[in-house]
Amino acid sequence: MKLFHLSDLHLGKRVNEFSMAEDQRYILGQILTLADRERPDGVLLAGDIYDKPVPSGEAVLLLDWFLTELAERKYPVCIVSGNHDSAERLAFGARLMNARGIFLSQAYEGQVEKIGFEDAHGPVTIHLLPFIRPSAVRHALSEEAESITDYQTALEAVVRHMEIFREERNVLLAHQFVTGAMCCESEEVTVGGLDNVDASVFDAFDYVALGHIHSPQSVGRPQVRYCGTPLKYSFSEAAQEKSLTVVELEEKGNVQIRTLPLKPLRDMRRIKGTYMEVTDRSFYEGTNCEDYIQVTLTDEEDVPDGLQKLRTIYPNIMRLEYDNCRTRGNTGLEETGEIEKKSELELFSEFYEKQNNQPMSAIQEAFIRKMIEEMKE
């Protein structure tokens, strides 16, 4: 059985106030072309379908077009909601769409939906697990509420209550943060790693199609995989090659994974040099000047109206920065960057220690950690 694994479409997203709608439609069209070539038995969409819980009309129409195209080609599609989605809104019309082979996860209420398929090697079950928070699991599994203290114990409880026939092949479609995954700037990560779960939670599954992390990567074992976003959504991803993950399930225990490259309408890249260098024809000739650009100028003096001047050559500049003696000497910016890397728990701990001339006790730290988690939920 051949499956396409996609996630984090973030339909409706704006990057540095630039709408990505045209780029998103282009890349979805490219995915349809790849589907026509590869003929998958199903398409998996692992959450963050939209960029906001209440998506724009434009985003809804774009998803409608994509799903309609897949349905007309008779490719079954399995979809779970992510942390950016509203599970209830995304699942609207789910029962009606089942008849067209579009399967959407409902909000978690104690059971995980599963879709059965079959190929020459026997049954394949795809389990649809939407993004969950401990509070939702405590509510759904009230008899175990006291033991569900964090994301790890919440996921363990969810999996424990799933009906999994281990002698058969099982695929999990999920949207969670697995410990060890490498992040980018464009992701929404809970402070202090409070939303982390260990990859061992998913040991019962032959393949785990994950969403949430924007860089393609496997975590723990090759079969626990983030496919990454089909487009770049931050300059921290500029060097990445985006791709579509193709999963082929042979007999039990035999899973083949490969990727198909995705080429955007406009790339996201960084350029650096003096104003005279980056505006010289020999510098940009042969490149796509329509790309989304971060320009770093190394001139010692700011170029008057530099952004507008540069846009005559690079119309889609998203960011203009300077790298010179003045900016390198600005330690305040460096300190800000270091602060942004710290969790809220670390920041509160430092604040407490400065105020009280002693660190927090283990009990105090546990209380603050729990309070931060509850606030995030």
C-alpha positions in Angstrom: 0.0 0.0 0.0 1.4 3.4 -1.1 0.5 6.5 1.0 1.3 10.1 0.5 2.2 11.8 3.9 1.6 15.6 4.1 1.1 18.0 7.0 1.2 21.6 8.0 -0.3 23.2 4.9 -1.2 26.3 7.0 -3.7 27.5 4.4 -4.4 31.2 4.8 -0.9 31.9 6.3 0.8 35.2 5.9 4.6 35.5 6.2 5.9 38.9 7.1 2.5 40.3 5.9 2.9 38.5 2.5 -0.1 36.3 1.6 1.0 32.8 0.7 -2.2 31.9 -1.0 -0.9 31.8 -4.6 2.2 29.8 -3.5 0.0 27.3 -1.6 -2.3 26.7 -4.6 0.8 26.2 -6.8 2.3 23.6 -4.5 -1.0 21.8 -4.0 -1.3 21.6 -7.8 2.2 20.1 -7.9 1.2 17.5 -5.3 -1.8 16.6 -7.5 0.6 16.2 -10.5 2.8 13.9 -8.3 -0.3 11.9 -7.3 -1.3 11.4 -10.9 2.2 10.0 -11.6 2.6 7.9 -8.4 -1.1 6.8 -8.0 -1.1 6.5 -4.2 -3.6 4.3 -2.4 -4.3 7.1 0.0 -3.3 10.6 1.2 -2.5 11.5 4.8 -2.8 15.1 6.1 -1.3 15.3 9.6 -2.8 18.5 11.0 -2.4 22.3 10.8 -4.5 22.2 7.6 -5.4 25.9 8.3 -3.2 28.5 9.9 -5.9 29.7 12.2 -8.8 28.1 14.1 -11.2 30.4 12.2 -9.8 30.3 8.7 -10.3 32.9 6.0 -12.8 32.3 3.2 -9.9 32.1 0.8 -8.3 29.3 2.8 -11.5 27.3 3.0 -12.0 27.6 -0.7 -8.4 26.4 -1.3 -8.9 23.3 0.8 -12.3 22.7 -0.9 -10.6 22.8 -4.3 -7.7 20.5 -3.2 -10.0 17.9 -1.6 -12.4 17.9 -4.5 -9.5 17.3 -6.9 -8.3 14.3 -4.8 -11.9 12.9 -4.5 -12.4 13.1 -8.2 -9.2 11.1 -8.7 -10.6 8.6 -6.2 -7.7 9.0 -3.7 -8.9 8.3 -0.2 -7.8 11.2 2.1 -7.4 10.9 5.9 -7.2 14.2 7.8 -6.5 15.1 11.5 -6.7 18.5 13.1 -3.5 20.2 14.4 -3.0 22.8 17.1 -3.7 25.6 14.7 -7.0 24.1 13.6 -10.4 24.0 15.3 -11.1 20.3 15.4 -14.9 21.0 15.4 -14.8 23.3 12.4 -12.4 21.2 10.4 -14.6 18.1 10.9 -17.8 19.9 9.6 -19.5 17.7 7.1 -17.3 14.7 8.0 -20.1 12.1 7.7 -21.1 13.5 4.3 -17.6 13.5 3.0 -16.9 9.9 4.1 -19.0 8.8 1.1 -16.4 10.5 -1.2 -13.4 8.9 0.6 -12.6 12.0 2.7 -12.1 11.0 6.3 -11.8 13.7 9.0 -11.0 13.2 12.6 -13.5 14.4 15.2 -12.5 16.2 18.4 -11.2 13.6 20.9 -13.9 12.4 23.2 -12.3 9.1 24.4 -12.1 7.1 21.1 -9.8 7.4 18.1 -11.4 6.8 14.8 -9.9 4.3 12.4 -10.2 3.6 8.7 -9.7 0.1 7.3 -8.0 -0.6 4.0 -6.8 -3.8 2.4 -4.1 -4.8 -0.1 -2.4 -7.9 -1.3 -0.7 -8.4 2.2 -4.0 -8.0 4.2 -5.6 -5.3 6.3 -4.1 -1.9 7.0 -5.7 0.3 9.6 -5.2 4.0 9.7 -5.9 5.6 13.1 -6.9 9.3 13.1 -5.6 11.0 16.3 -6.2 14.8 16.3 -4.0 17.1 18.3 -4.8 16.6 21.9 -4.1 18.3 25.2 -4.0 16.7 28.6 -7.1 18.6 29.7 -9.1 17.0 26.8 -7.9 13.5 27.7 -8.7 14.1 31.4 -12.2 15.1 30.5 -12.7 12.2 28.1 -11.2 9.6 30.4 -12.4 11.0 33.7 -11.8 7.7 35.6 -8.1 8.1 34.9 -7.9 11.9 35.3 -5.6 11.9 38.3 -2.9 9.9 36.5 -3.0 12.2 33.4 -0.6 15.0 34.4 1.1 16.0 31.2 1.3 15.3 27.4 3.2 12.1 27.9 0.8 10.5 30.3 -2.1 11.8 28.2 -0.8 10.1 25.0 -0.1 6.9 26.9 -3.7 6.9 28.1 -5.1 7.6 24.6 -3.0 4.8 23.0 -3.9 2.4 25.8 -7.6 2.9 25.0 -7.2 2.4 21.3 -8.2 -0.9 19.6 -5.0 -2.0 17.9 -4.6 -5.4 16.3 -0.8 -5.8 16.5 -0.6 -8.7 14.2 -1.9 -6.5 11.4 -0.3 -3.3 9.9 -1.3 -0.1 11.8 -0.6 3.5 10.7 -1.1 6.4 13.1 -1.9 9.9 11.9 -1.1 12.4 14.6 0.0 15.9 15.3 2.2 16.1 18.4 5.7 17.2 19.4 8.0 14.2 19.8 11.0 14.7 22.0 14.2 15.1 19.9 12.6 16.7 16.9 14.5 19.7 15.5 12.4 22.9 15.3 12.3 26.0 13.0 11.3 29.6 13.7 7.9 29.2 12.1 6.6 26.6 14.6 4.5 27.2 17.7 6.3 25.3 20.4 5.2 25.2 24.0 7.7 26.6 26.4 9.9 24.3 28.4 9.0 21.3 26.2 5.8 20.8 28.2 4.1 19.3 25.1 6.9 16.8 24.4 6.1 13.1 24.1 8.5 10.2 23.8 8.6 8.3 20.5 8.2 5.0 22.4 4.5 6.0 22.9 4.0 5.0 19.3 5.7 1.6 19.4 2.5 -0.3 18.5 2.4 1.3 15.0 4.1 0.3 11.9 4.3 3.9 10.6 3.5 7.2 12.4 2.6 10.0 10.1 3.3 13.1 12.2 2.6 16.8 11.7 3.6 19.9 13.8 7.3 20.2 13.1 8.1 22.0 9.8 11.4 20.2 9.0 11.3 16.7 7.4 12.8 14.2 9.8 12.4 10.9 11.6 12.5 10.7 15.4 13.4 7.7 17.4 13.1 5.3 14.5 12.7 5.8 10.7 9.0 4.9 10.8 8.1 7.8 13.2 8.3 10.7 10.8 7.6 14.3 10.3 7.1 15.0 6.6 7.6 18.8 7.1 5.8 21.7 5.4 5.4 21.7 1.6 6.5 25.3 1.7 9.1 27.3 3.6 7.4 29.6 6.2 10.5 31.2 7.8 14.1 32.1 6.8 15.4 29.5 9.2 14.1 27.0 6.6 15.9 28.8 3.7 18.5 26.0 3.2 15.9 23.2 3.4 14.6 21.2 0.4 10.9 20.7 0.9 9.5 17.3 -0.1 6.5 15.0 0.0 7.0 11.7 1.9 5.9 8.5 0.2 5.3 5.5 2.5 5.0 2.0 1.0 3.7 -0.7 3.4 4.7 -4.2 2.2 4.2 -7.2 4.5 4.1 -6.7 8.3 7.4 -5.2 9.4 8.5 -4.0 5.9 8.0 -0.2 5.5 9.7 1.7 2.7 10.0 5.5 2.9 11.2 7.9 0.2 10.7 11.5 -0.6 9.6 13.5 -3.7 11.0 17.0 -4.1 8.6 19.9 -4.1 9.6 23.1 -6.0 7.9 26.3 -5.0 6.6 29.1 -7.2 8.8 31.4 -5.2 11.7 30.2 -3.1 12.6 31.8 0.3 16.3 32.7 0.4 18.9 35.0 2.0 21.3 37.3 0.2 24.1 39.3 1.7 26.5 42.0 0.6 26.9 45.7 0.2 24.2 47.7 -1.5 26.3 48.1 -4.6 27.0 44.3 -4.6 23.5 43.1 -4.3 22.2 45.6 -6.9 24.9 44.7 -9.4 23.4 42.8 -12.4 26.0 40.1 -12.2 24.9 39.4 -8.6 21.3 38.6 -9.4 21.4 37.6 -13.0 20.2 34.0 -13.4 18.3 34.0 -10.1 14.6 34.4 -9.5 14.2 38.0 -8.4 10.6 37.2 -7.5 11.7 34.9 -4.6 10.9 35.9 -1.0 14.2 37.5 0.1 15.9 38.4 3.3 18.6 41.0 2.5 21.5 41.7 4.8 23.5 44.8 3.8 27.1 45.1 5.1 27.3 48.8 4.4 28.6 50.8 7.5 26.0 53.5 6.8 22.3 52.8 6.3 21.1 53.2 2.7 18.5 56.0 2.6 15.1 54.4 1.5 17.1 51.2 1.0 14.1 48.9 1.2 12.1 50.6 -1.6 15.2 50.9 -3.8 16.0 47.2 -3.4 12.4 46.3 -4.3 12.9 47.7 -7.8 15.0 44.5 -8.3 13.7 42.2 -5.6 9.9 43.0 -5.3 9.2 40.4 -2.6 11.8 41.4 0.0 10.4 40.3 3.3 13.2 41.6 5.6 16.1 44.0 5.4 18.9 43.8 8.0 22.3 45.3 8.4 25.5 43.6 9.5 28.1 46.2 10.4 30.0 47.6 13.3 26.9 49.2 14.7 24.7 46.2 14.6 27.4 43.8 15.8 28.0 46.0 18.8 24.4 46.0 19.7 24.5 43.5 22.6 20.9 44.3 23.5 19.7 42.4 20.4 21.9 39.4 21.3 20.5 39.4 24.8 17.0 39.5 23.4 17.8 36.5 21.2 19.1 34.6 24.2 16.0 35.4 26.2 13.7 34.2 23.4 15.5 30.8 23.5 14.5 30.3 27.2 11.4 28.7 28.4 8.9 30.5 30.6 9.8 28.2 33.5 13.5 29.2 33.1 12.6 32.9 32.9 10.4 32.7 36.0 13.1 30.7 37.9 15.7 33.4 37.1 13.2 36.1 38.2 12.4 34.3 41.5 16.1 33.8 42.3 16.8 37.5 41.7 13.9 38.6 43.9 14.6 36.1 46.7 18.4 35.5 46.5 17.7 31.8 46.4 16.4 29.3 43.8 13.0 27.8 43.9 12.4 24.5 45.8 11.5 21.4 43.9 7.9 21.7 45.1 7.7 25.4 44.0 9.2 24.4 40.6 6.6 21.6 40.1 3.8 24.0 41.0 4.9 26.7 38.5 5.4 24.0 35.8 1.9 22.8 36.3 0.5 26.3 36.4 2.2 27.2 33.1 0.9 24.0 31.5 -2.6 24.8 32.6 -2.4 28.3 31.3 -1.2 27.0 27.9 -4.1 24.6 27.7 
